[in-house]
Amino acid sequence: MPQREAATDENASALCEMLEYGLKGIAAYAHHAEVGGMKDPRVDAFIVEALAFLTSPQKNDLGAALKMCLRAGEANLWTM
């Protein structure tokens, strides 16, 4: 696992890690759906938004990280 830069909030850092794993699952489900002929542009838009979040200073905000994780759950439902 690559070394992470020190976050100001350990809990926010853990949520960002959870978001990263969630994105991997969403991407896998989206790929399988696309092979089957289904595609939802909201899923791709969310993946881009979440990746941008993970590279922004906002990722150190516990509330923002929690909100993004909850949105990942919503995106997972769109994907499935």
N, C-alpha and C positions, 0 to 999 in steps of 0.2 A: 504494500500500500504506500503510495507516495506521501511524503511528509506534507502536512498542512501548515499554513502560516498560522501563527498564534491568533486566536480570536479573543475579543474582549470578554465574551461570555461563553463559558464552556457548554452551556445548554444550547445556545444558538448554534455553536459548532456541531453539536450532536444532531440537531435538527437538520442542518445543511447536509450532513452525511446521510441521514435518512432520506432526504429529498433526492440526493444523488442516486441512491439505490432505487427509489421509486421511479425516477426517470428511466433507469435501465429497464425496469419492468414495463413501463408504459411504451417505450420504444420497441421492445420485443413484441408486445401485444399488437401495436400499430403495424409492425412489419407483417405479422401473420394475417392481420385483417386485410392489409393491402394485397397480399398474395391471393387472398380470396375475393378480391375485387371491391373491397369496401375501403373508403377513405374519408376521414373527417378533418377538414382543414383546421378546426379548433385544436386538435391534438398537436399538430406540428407547431402551431402558433404558441401553445403553452410550453412545449419543449424549449423553443427558442427563448421565451420569456424567463423560464426557470433557469436556464443556463446563464442568461445575462444576470439574473439575480445572484447566482452563485459566484459571479466574478465581481460583484459590486460591493462597496463598503456597507451597504444596507444588510448584507448577510449577517453582520454582527448584532443586529437588532433582534432580540428574542421574539418579540411580537410579530415582526415581519417574517421571520423564518417560520414561525408556527403557521401564519396565514398562508404562506407559500406551500407548506406541507399539506394543509387542508385542501388547497386548490389542486394539488397533485392527486389527492384522492378523488376529487371531482373529475379531473381529466382522465383518471383511470376508468371511471364509469363510462365516460364518452367512448373510450377506446374499446371497452369490452362490448 
